[in-house]
Amino acid sequence: MNTFLSAEQEAVRQSYLSFANEHIAPLAKDLESHKSCLKEFLQNLGQKGYLGIAVPREYGGQGQSFVFCALFAEAVGMVEPGIGLSLANHYAIIEVLKRYGTETQKSRYLPLLARGEALGTIAFSEEKAGTDFRAVTSTVAKQGDGFVLNGKKSWVVNGEFAGLALVLAKSAESNDALSLILVDCTDKVQQCTGDAGRLGLKSAYLNTVEFKDQKLSPEASISHAKDAADQIAIFSMDVAKVIMAAAAVGLNFAAMNEALEYARTREQFGSSIGQFQGIQWKFADMGTEGEAARLHVMRAAWSLEGEPETFSKSAAMCKWFAAKVARHHSGEALQVMGASGLMEDNKVEKLYRDAKAMEICLGTSEAQKMQLVDLLEI
């Protein structure tokens, strides 16, 4: 694999950065405080084509590779990392439909997802089922030609306004078997709590969603073969991890840039603090490990289509490493800024909170290592 971007990819990356700086950065604070409507913001991204980057052209998307989704997520992560969490869920359900969906499912949902008319989410977690997603207690049962779904899902990103949810549940007919169901949320049969307060990534919405005797069509099932639900669930999470990792790369460089500007202008002992070797070495580490994280992400994004047999391993590696780099070096950026970095109106203080959340959302760092131990057969 050529780990360097082509001229076309680099040009698109620059256009993504320009768009993020011009159209997302000015809204960042209002998105985090929910003064700006996230649903409308995401729908606007869809109208501009950014939600359908990897949707095939025949379904109304741009027909680009998954690498471009990662590049867009990195640009978003530089200005408002929480949006990366929303994108991770949306892009994941698109990739699941592309790989595992029926033609009817693709034709119905991909155009809506591409245009932002439906926003996607993954509803796997429950109060007692997180990393161990096989511990879910939600059930789906056959009813006539279709299905009926019952259960309560926790930490559902975009749950409050999602148009399409990928829901993991136990098959009522066999308590050991898992099923994945596509739920069209527009009928509002499900109940949803408000956004949960938390440490970071506050611009995204995290909701608890409860399904009560929700009737679904025969076309709702997306896991027909035995053990397919496990495989598809892992795949969808791997896709989401890569997008979250890309946003973490953007966050790392955003924190670095903020601290660099401060180090150039803050004077102590007769010179700017950027002249002190102890400070300079922090930036050397930030830049080097940030670039390493970016390479991990690009490798994983490329492998989705270029080397699918290594995708799961690469996804776990990039999520763990990029989140670690973002958390550590946003902390170092805050350290450079001293007391001013602790203030709530300081961008680095916010980035530090967001980075810590990245080590937990969509699979903890420990969970990524567990996955790697299994895949590397250690």
URRA-V7783 format. One record per backbone hydrogen bond with DSSP energy under -0.5 kcal/mol. CO is the residue of the C=O (numbers start at 1). NH is the residue of the N-H. Records with the same first field share a line. If there is no record, write none. Layout:
CO->NH ; NH
//
This chain:
1->3
6->10
7->11
8->12
9->13
10->14
11->15
12->16
13->17
14->18
15->19
16->20
17->21
18->22
19->23 ; 24
20->24 ; 25
24->27 ; 28
25->28
27->31
28->32
29->33
30->35 ; 36
31->34
36->38
37->41
38->42
39->43
40->44
41->45
42->46
43->47
44->48
45->50 ; 51
46->49
52->55 ; 62 ; 63
53->64
55->63
56->59 ; 61
57->60
65->68 ; 69
66->70
67->71
68->72
69->73
70->74
71->75
72->76
73->77
74->78
75->79
76->79 ; 80
80->83 ; 84
81->84 ; 85
82->85 ; 86
83->87
84->88
85->89
86->90
87->91
88->92
89->93
90->94
91->95
92->96
93->97
94->98
95->99
96->100 ; 101
97->101
102->106
103->107
104->108
105->109
106->110 ; 111
109->113
110->114
111->115
112->116 ; 117 ; 118
119->163 ; 164
121->123 ; 166
122->124
123->168
125->154
126->129
129->126
131->133
132->135
133->136
138->170
139->150
140->172
141->148
143->146
146->143
147->216
148->141
149->214
150->139
151->211
153->209
155->157
156->159 ; 207
158->161 ; 162
163->185 ; 186
164->121
165->167 ; 183
166->123
167->181
169->179
170->140 ; 172
171->174
174->171 ; 177
177->171
179->169
180->222 ; 223
181->167 ; 183
182->184
183->165 ; 185
184->187
185->188
191->210
201->204
205->158
206->196
207->156 ; 209
208->193
209->153
210->191 ; 212
211->151 ; 213
213->215
214->149
216->147
217->220
218->221
220->182
225->228
227->231
228->232
229->233
230->234
231->235
232->236
233->237
234->238
235->239
236->240
237->241
238->242
239->243
240->244
241->245
242->246
243->247
244->248
245->249
246->250
247->251
248->252
249->253
250->254
251->255
252->256
253->257
254->258
255->259
256->260
257->261
258->262
259->263
260->264
261->265
262->265 ; 266
263->274
265->267
266->273
268->271
271->268
272->275
273->276
276->279 ; 280
277->281
278->282
279->283
280->284
281->285
282->286
283->287
284->288
285->289
286->290
287->291
288->292
289->293
290->294
291->295
292->296
293->297
294->298
295->299
296->300
297->301
298->302
299->303
300->304
301->304
302->305 ; 306
303->307
307->310
308->311
310->314
311->315
312->316
313->317
314->318
315->319
316->320
317->321
318->322
319->323
320->324
321->325
322->326
323->327
324->328
325->329
326->330
327->331
328->332
329->333
330->334
331->335
332->336
333->337
334->338
335->338
337->340
338->341
339->342
340->343
343->346
346->350
347->351
348->352
349->353
350->354
351->355
352->356
353->357
354->358
355->359
356->359
357->360 ; 361
359->365
360->363
364->368
365->369
366->370
367->371
368->372
369->373
370->374
371->375
372->376
373->378
374->377
//
